[in-house]
Amino acid sequence: MCGKGLLAALLLVCGWLIPGRMVHAAPQSPPNIVVIFVDDLGYGDIGPYGAVKQKTPALDRMAAEGLRLTSFYSAPVCSVARAQLLTGCYGSRVSVPGVYFPGSAQGLNPAEKTIAEYLRERGYRTACIGKWHLGDQPEFLPLQQGFDRYLGIPYSNDMQRRALTGGEGVVPLVRDNAVERLLKDADQSDITRLYTAEALQFIRDAGDQPFFLYLPHTAVHTPIWPGPAFRGRSANGRFGDWVEEVDWSVGQILDELRARRLESRTLVLFTSDNGPWLIRGADGGSAGPLRGGKGSTWEGGVRVPTVAWWPGRIPAGLSCDRIAGTIDVLPTCVELSGGTPEPARTLDGRSLVPVLFEPAANGATEQGGRDWHAYFSGYNLQAVRRGPWKLAVAAQPATATDATDNPQVIPRLYNLETDRGEQRNVAAEHPELVRELQVLAEQVVAEIGGNEPQQRRPAGSVKQPRTLYPVEEPEAGQRKAATAGPFRALELTEPRNGLSLSGRNAPQIAGRAFRIQLQFQRESESGVLAAQGGTAVGWSLWLSAGQPVFSVRMGETLLEVRGPQTVAGRMTELTAELQADGRLRLTVAGEQGVERAGAGVLQRQPQEDFCVGTDNGQPVAQYAAGEFRGRIQRVRVTAP
Ligand SMILES: [Ca+2]
């Protein structure tokens, strides 16, 4: 399933047998490694993957001289993808389930050992230039994770906040550990040029020392800001213009490597963090032939365009469809540097060295990468793939805010070799395969998925998080509603435990007061009764040793109100409210309610589903409530 056919494979093998081109000879010194990580670039957005509206000559040449990895998996959203790339683990193993916002108390745990830390031990110079997005507290920034230097906007370019000095929303440009300046929207049009200049300077500064350059671009995430030289150049609007600027940047870096005669001892990996942001319309990219986009675990959300380049070591002009992904980058880099991963740290990825150097070999071998992959949305395992077979074990929205309800048939089986667009569910034809993949999924969940994983490692956390620059925060209780309009009430008479509603079918709570009422009869002391949200924004109604708790999260602010009593095992009614002035109120069995002051209504709609009897493994607070056991009925979400 790899390569361009027998002829290419034969030529390749013959080429490799010529003395003097010995690919297995040990390199003189560890190779330089460059990882170019574009933001929200879809599977169909560059020439080597079929794009025609924007021109990408540098990437076309890179692919002609290198290897396309056509089944390379990242994650549905930014922070998770970055955690996977830098740690070699699924986001769910290292407790990075979603996206960090400015001032978040959490980040990638400094105790995790990143690629940069491994390579620095081997004598590498290390630099991170671009979008970090693994926490913006001083404890979590790149210099504390093995990088010698850093320059970049440390999170998404749309996470603007109004500085205390007034004016429009800005994002910080951080150099090493300090804010160098604040960037207004239009200032972002210089960001790709700036990153590229910094990257070239880093390569020049390295001298004879091996280097690791990690270049996670701010492009092509919205707002779209191509540089002045690229505006209007493509046939695909400003989005295409910005892809063309990224391509220019790739060309600059490869040219610099060639000019310094480093191409024969440098691996360059070009890839993307997640699929296209389809809901952005013309400002979002294309997943090409794949289904779904950013935020989803359909192939279009997580399979990303990937090119590996190392003239003389990686064969030229081939493509390989073997399973690979961001979790494999760390073990690959560590092996190339001559090191070994620490045995005490469980990795999910496998070294891609055999895949890169011998892509025409068929199938995963003992040493040769993985033959399966797990598709997580947060902590919720939604699918697994082994060989060509992908089994979806949960409903999958097509984007982060999918309009369709997802009472999709579960499980669903697709053959990605013959049906990469995931159109034909063939589960009924392969019951034995379905069972095997279900067992695999259950093993993955037991280890690192859901609410009660055996082997999840903690996130980093600080007590008093701050934003990188002083920002305007409305007074508590004074926050204005982000959206208004009539509240579409929801009523579920006999919902099954585990029911989840996504996208527009979930209650639209951004900017609104809301009330949740439900009746429950418990068989366990703890468990989630209903929830909507995750580590960024949302709420959860849950039981702690029989006591009802209502938790509400908005960014770094987590508020909680506990019911007045423990509830026995009889049918009991609960009413939880987030009121317009921000007060939280919880009433148990019609008794006197419990209240506390809050910080206003939720400013954003949670990306996660509305769920009954579970939170789909995406808790808003650090509890281990798990699945609810018992009966839940008459669930209503209304305006108070
Ligand atoms: Ca992204």
Residues whose N, C-alpha, C, O or C-beta is under 5 A from the ligand:
A	BS01	CA	D39 D40 V77 C78 D273 N274
